[in-house]
């Protein structure tokens, strides 16, 4: 589905989870990738933190996504 989207929002996922695979497609076609940060103590937040470090747009609320579209 990510190949048909204008953007992808990743809410949580570990670095080795499938949550990081779909964003690789939109980035290659210049679509937007959004990520919601989580606790630095949670393994389920490592993936979103990595995406943010790699250039995903940080999302704190719905307005952040709407302003970028």
FENDAGI-V122252 format. One record per residue. N is the residue number from 1. RES is the residue in one letter. OMEGA is omega in whole degrees, -180 to 180 (* if undefined). Layout:
n:N res:RES omega:OMEGA
n:N res:RES omega:OMEGA
This chain:
n:1 res:X omega:-177
n:2 res:X omega:178
n:3 res:X omega:180
n:4 res:X omega:-173
n:5 res:X omega:172
n:6 res:X omega:180
n:7 res:X omega:179
n:8 res:X omega:177
n:9 res:X omega:178
n:10 res:X omega:-176
n:11 res:X omega:175
n:12 res:X omega:178
n:13 res:X omega:177
n:14 res:X omega:-177
n:15 res:X omega:-177
n:16 res:X omega:-178
n:17 res:X omega:177
n:18 res:X omega:-179
n:19 res:X omega:-179
n:20 res:X omega:179
n:21 res:X omega:-179
n:22 res:X omega:-180
n:23 res:X omega:180
n:24 res:X omega:180
n:25 res:X omega:-180
n:26 res:X omega:-180
n:27 res:X omega:-178
n:28 res:X omega:178
n:29 res:X omega:175
n:30 res:X omega:173
n:31 res:X omega:-178
n:32 res:X omega:173
n:33 res:X omega:-179
n:34 res:X omega:179
n:35 res:X omega:178
n:36 res:X omega:180
n:37 res:X omega:178
n:38 res:X omega:-179
n:39 res:X omega:177
n:40 res:X omega:-180
n:41 res:X omega:-176
n:42 res:X omega:176
n:43 res:X omega:-180
n:44 res:X omega:178
n:45 res:X omega:-177
n:46 res:X omega:-178
n:47 res:X omega:180
n:48 res:X omega:178
n:49 res:X omega:178
n:50 res:X omega:179
n:51 res:X omega:179
n:52 res:X omega:177
n:53 res:X omega:-178
n:54 res:X omega:175
n:55 res:X omega:176
n:56 res:X omega:179
n:57 res:X omega:179
n:58 res:X omega:-179
n:59 res:X omega:176
n:60 res:X omega:178
n:61 res:X omega:-177
n:62 res:X omega:-180
n:63 res:X omega:179
n:64 res:X omega:179
n:65 res:X omega:-177
n:66 res:X omega:180
n:67 res:X omega:-178
n:68 res:X omega:-176
n:69 res:X omega:*
